[in-house]
Amino acid sequence: ETGVTQTPRHLVMGMTNKKSLKCEQHLGHNAMYWYKQSAKKPLELMFVYNFKEQTENNSVPSRFSPECPNSSHLFLHLHTLQPEDSALYLCASSQDLGAQYFGPGTRLTVT
Amino acid sequence: GENVEQHPSTLSVQEGDSAVIKCTYSDSASNYFPWYKQELGKRPQLIIDIRSNVGEKKDQRIAVTLNKTAKHFSLHITETQPEDSAVYFCAAADSSYKLIFGSGTRLLVRP
């Protein structure tokens, strides 16, 4: 599969659950990103990984925990989320400071 | 940090007319300005981008202009078509891999 893929595409979880979102890029890029998209803030940067090292976390609550085992894979571990965390979570990748290419997103609902 | 403002929030044009969306940014160190189109239920897709060493860039019906002195950049779509209807996002980035997005413009092209 080409481009940037994300799984699952939809996720419903309770506030006490633990789940993980997965992102994989097939573009040979060296930087990956997590964004949150909601009605309140259309595209909000959460985390940046450059050469597998986290370079930005943008004051994201600790209930969101990123992991980047290699330059092609990115995870977002979720635990004890709140209903206001319901949103579309988008992954993106880029080569250096070039164009960012987005995955299809995971629609998360926290009940 | 960087702040990007985008106007208008909604724009309705007649098919065949032109559409212009404007963005301003605050950080003079920003040097990369992409534009994304997001159709309903789909991922943001890069449609055009410009770097600070260029004042204007064109790709068929789409053009972007950049005024570094005034710190604003604009997207121009000519001969609009119904399939141009979508939400458009501008963004600005400096050398830190941090892409800051505007709040989006919902464009409706009336047939």
Boltz contact constraints between the chains, C-beta under 6 A:
constraints:
  - contact:
      token1: [A, 31]
      token2: [B, 97]
      max_distance: 6.0
  - contact:
      token1: [A, 42]
      token2: [B, 103]
      max_distance: 6.0
  - contact:
      token1: [A, 42]
      token2: [B, 104]
      max_distance: 6.0
  - contact:
      token1: [A, 43]
      token2: [B, 101]
      max_distance: 6.0
  - contact:
      token1: [A, 48]
      token2: [B, 97]
      max_distance: 6.0
  - contact:
      token1: [A, 50]
      token2: [B, 97]
      max_distance: 6.0
  - contact:
      token1: [A, 56]
      token2: [B, 98]
      max_distance: 6.0
  - contact:
      token1: [A, 99]
      token2: [B, 34]
      max_distance: 6.0
  - contact:
      token1: [A, 99]
      token2: [B, 46]
      max_distance: 6.0
  - contact:
      token1: [A, 99]
      token2: [B, 49]
      max_distance: 6.0
  - contact:
      token1: [A, 102]
      token2: [B, 43]
      max_distance: 6.0
  - contact:
      token1: [A, 102]
      token2: [B, 44]
      max_distance: 6.0
  - contact:
      token1: [A, 104]
      token2: [B, 43]
      max_distance: 6.0
